[in-house]
Amino acid sequence: MKKSNFALRLQPSLMVETRKVAKAEGVAVNQLINVAVAEKLSALRTEEYFAERAARGDVTRALHILERAGVGNRPIPGDELAIRRPRRRASGPSGKRRRSGTR
């Protein structure tokens, strides 16, 4: 792997935090910066990828495919949606529910 050098000028406060995080993670500052740059590039490339895919998309065709989904196929065991019961809200300043009839 070919390596290159680059003089990076960080604000002093940023460098202090970078050193703290690198120490906590047990890696060198250089390694932390390499990983941070790689993560940022990955995020940007992913955004570009989905933008390109969206530009090639055909909404009418996608809707037609979705209309056909499941037609002629009966549900099989496991297709059910889990029933989620809404949580009850706690009342009062402490967040505890009061029993009826008590204060």
C-alpha positions in Angstrom: 0.0 0.0 0.0 1.4 3.3 -1.0 1.3 6.0 1.6 1.4 9.7 1.3 2.0 12.6 3.6 -0.2 15.6 4.1 0.3 18.5 6.5 -3.0 18.8 8.2 -3.6 22.0 10.2 -6.3 21.5 12.8 -7.7 24.1 15.2 -6.0 23.5 18.6 -9.4 22.6 20.3 -10.0 20.1 17.6 -6.6 18.5 18.0 -7.1 18.2 21.8 -10.4 16.4 21.2 -8.9 14.2 18.5 -6.1 13.1 20.8 -8.7 12.3 23.6 -10.8 10.2 21.3 -7.8 8.4 19.8 -6.5 7.6 23.3 -10.0 6.4 24.4 -10.2 4.2 21.2 -6.7 2.9 21.7 -5.5 4.0 18.2 -3.0 6.6 16.9 -4.2 10.0 15.9 -3.2 9.3 12.4 -5.3 6.1 12.3 -8.3 8.0 13.8 -8.1 10.7 11.1 -7.8 8.0 8.4 -10.9 6.3 9.6 -12.8 9.5 9.9 -11.9 10.5 6.3 -12.9 7.1 5.0 -16.2 7.2 6.8 -17.0 10.7 5.3 -16.0 9.5 1.8 -18.2 6.5 2.2 -21.2 8.6 3.3 -20.7 11.0 0.3 -20.3 8.1 -2.2 -23.4 6.4 -0.8 -25.4 9.6 -1.3 -24.1 9.9 -4.9 -25.0 6.2 -5.5 -28.6 6.6 -4.4 -29.0 9.9 -6.3 -27.8 8.1 -9.5 -30.2 5.2 -8.9 -33.1 7.5 -8.3 -32.4 9.4 -11.5 -32.6 6.1 -13.5 -35.8 5.1 -11.7 -39.2 4.7 -13.3 -42.0 5.6 -10.9 -44.8 4.3 -13.1 -43.1 0.9 -13.5 -42.3 0.7 -9.8 -46.0 1.4 -8.9 -47.1 -1.3 -11.4 -44.8 -3.8 -9.8 -46.1 -2.9 -6.3 -49.7 -3.4 -7.5 -48.9 -7.0 -8.6 -47.1 -7.8 -5.3 -48.8 -10.7 -3.6 -51.5 -11.1 -6.2 -52.5 -14.8 -6.3 -50.4 -15.7 -3.2 -52.2 -16.4 0.0 -50.5 -15.3 3.2 -48.4 -18.0 4.9 -47.7 -18.5 8.6 -45.3 -15.8 9.7 -46.7 -13.1 7.4 -48.7 -11.6 10.2 -47.7 -8.2 11.5 -46.8 -8.0 15.2 -49.5 -6.3 17.2 -48.0 -3.5 19.3 -49.9 -2.1 22.2 -49.5 1.6 22.9 -47.7 2.4 26.1 -49.6 4.1 28.8 -48.3 7.5 29.7 -47.2 8.1 33.2 -48.8 11.1 35.0 -47.5 13.4 37.7 -44.2 15.3 38.0 -42.2 12.2 39.1 -43.4 10.2 36.1 -45.1 7.6 38.3 -48.7 6.7 37.8 -51.1 7.4 40.6 -53.4 4.9 41.9 -57.0 5.9 41.8 -58.3 7.2 45.1 -54.9 8.0 46.6 -52.8 11.1 46.7 
